[in-house]
Amino acid sequence: MRQRHWKSLAAICGALLIAGCGHSVAAAPTPDAHARPVLDSPAAPVVPIAGQVVVLDPGHNGGGADHPDQLNAQVPDGRGGTKACNTTGTNGADGYSEHAFNWDVAQRVRDALTLRGYRVIMSRDSDTGVGPCVDERGTLGNRVGAAAVVSIHADGAPAGAHGFHVAYSSPALNDAQSGPSVQLATALRDTMVGRGFTTSTYVGSDGMDPRADLAGLNFSERPTALIECGNMRDPGDAAVIESPDGRARFADAITAAIAAYLN
């Protein structure tokens, strides 16, 4: 009697599993481990970048020429010496100023990185002021915990010398300078070449220029590099530097390089 009772219960449960429980299990979706999220737009980041801070340092400043005493004041150079707070920068043969070029390109890079989700901090907020001094620019990334710091410049060499180069602090003064800063500089160099820009014919080697005399690089404890986008005194470089399309190309390359390094 008891045996027949348990057999009956087993038969009933089996029927329930087929009719009911089996249906419930089949209805539960199995997660796809290889499924990828759909990005909302081409500007959406490939990897999470929330919290990453990028410092952009557009070299010089538009009001410096009217305040030579402030520009010539001596500040620490990061290697035990001193140097001038800053300079006015260079200019093209037609008077187009480096500080204006630096500011234009930096704003374009800032806007592009912001659209990608980065938090961008600029070393100056206009092109009409004085400073900051080079030591303050060099420590800004340290103060805000920057994931990358890029200083944007153009050069003033004799006509005929042309091309861009990327500087980094050498000999290195800390771990960030010995590894990450070189990697950031390399990303800038490689991306610029990939976008059709020519490496310098007159400074450094293969577009790379290790420097010990730049306070903005020496003071940094974050990955930091400085790019000289071209020679403003060379007609070929100047034509690109002074055109809106050329400045957009520089900004696109710098933006892509920073994103590539951080990702």
Secondary structure, 3 states (H helix, E strand, C coil): CHHHHHHHHHHHHHHHHHHHHHHHHHHCCCCCCCCCCCCCCCCCCCCCCCCCEEEEEECCCCCHHHCHHHHHCEEECCCCCEEECCCCCCECCCCCEHHHHHHHHHHHHHHHHHHHCCEEEECCCCCCCCCCCHHHHHHHHHHHCCCEEEEEEEECCCCCCCCEEEEEECCCCCHHHHCHHHHHHHHHHHHHHHCCCCECCCCCECCEEEECCCHHHHCCCCCEEEEEEEECCCHHHHHHHCCHHHHHHHHHHHHHHHHHHHC
